[in-house]
Amino acid sequence: MAEHASYLTLDRMQLGVSPPPEALHHVSACERCQAHVERLRAGENGAAREEQLPDWVRSLSEVAPVPSVERPRSRGERQPRRWLSRPWLAAGFASVLCAGVGLWLGPLREPDAQPGPYVAAKGGPSVGVYVKRDGRVFLWDRAERLRAGDRIRLLIAPGGYPQVAVSARLDTGLVTLYRGRIEGASELPVAWAVDEQGDAERLSVVLSRGVLSDAELARRDRGEPLATELWAEELVLPKQPRQSDGQKGSGAR
Amino acid sequence: MYRRYFAIIRAKCTRMLGDTHAAEDVAQETFVRLWRDAANLGRDPCRVSAWIYRTATRLAIDQLRSRRHREAEPGVEAVDTSSPEVLIAARRALVQLSLELDPEELTVAILSRIDGLGQREIAEVLNKSERTVRRLLERTDARLAQWPEVAP
């Protein structure tokens, strides 16, 4: 792959098209590429919120209705809301977060943790994270700390593994947040809200050849071998300190 | 559609033309054509973005050829803020190249050197085979060797 992702790849990321794993891995660590995507999002968000349509665009609207263009969906994927431009709903089982799972990202890492959510061999599986805050969506740069109210969505390049399971690591044990089939690099059709509970949370992302039950995920977590081939990534997610006890929330908004 | 695509179109045109007025004109023309062809293009953003790159590049080439007696104007904020001087120099070179290269070669040069597209992406945007694109790139690279401003 070239030194930087092409502008076509970056523009398509802005449009919701999942990039190749190599591009995803590069963009996650490249300020220039991230800056381009951010400028596009700023332009789109600005046009959506503040700018009025130019007269020449209005004149087009008067002639014909606006056609809609949607991002491609992989086979079998549920149709998610376009979270870049509409109110965004989490899937039903994401309500697990209402029990107090807070998720965040930041530069703090446990000594034995992976260096970041984008560590992957070229062409292998990788995990990226989109963050939605105040109507703005950006790719996590491993420096931004998440805040209560942020919503995150995982972008996963499965590297050939057909099954994915995402779990939250709580004091009580591992809680499965999402499990499903994945085809090609894509965003999961669910997202999670960040709350103020706790000072750090962990997500476990497991890609596997076969479907893994909760019991199997727990066994893997204990270090026990499983029959199916798998790949796993632990995301260490620090978050901003709680502002005050009075602002303590009950979980996901 | 404007909110979704125009920032992309404008950024593309600014990369190629630098001058904000010319870039805005080409961006507007590109969007108007997109609006007209939207029903034929369908909903696939990959297809739409490839169309944008192809159409905006060709309209920009028309704009560049009309500048053959003027140089590209400096001082425009570059999209690539990490190397504005390089990008401005590349734009100036493109004005000269628009006189030297045929439209097909110039299109490939812009997609490759300005937009950073690889061979496969260029083939997708131009609806050509990768073999054809490879030959065009080889021919264009030989011509561009004398213009280091647009060297990869």
Interface residues (C-beta under 8 A of the other chain):
Chain A: M1 A2 H4 A5 S6 Y7 L8 T9 D11 R12 Q14 L15 G16 V17 R32 A35 H36 R39 L40 G43 E44 A47 A48 L53 W56 V57 L60 A64 V66 P67 S68 V69 E70 R71 P72 S85
Chain B: M1 Y2 R3 R4 Y5 F6 A7 I8 R10 A11 K12 R15 Q28 F31 V32 W35 A38 A39 L41 G42 R43 D44 P45 C46 V48 S49 A50 Y53 V79 D80 T81 S82 D115 G116 L117 G118 E121 V125
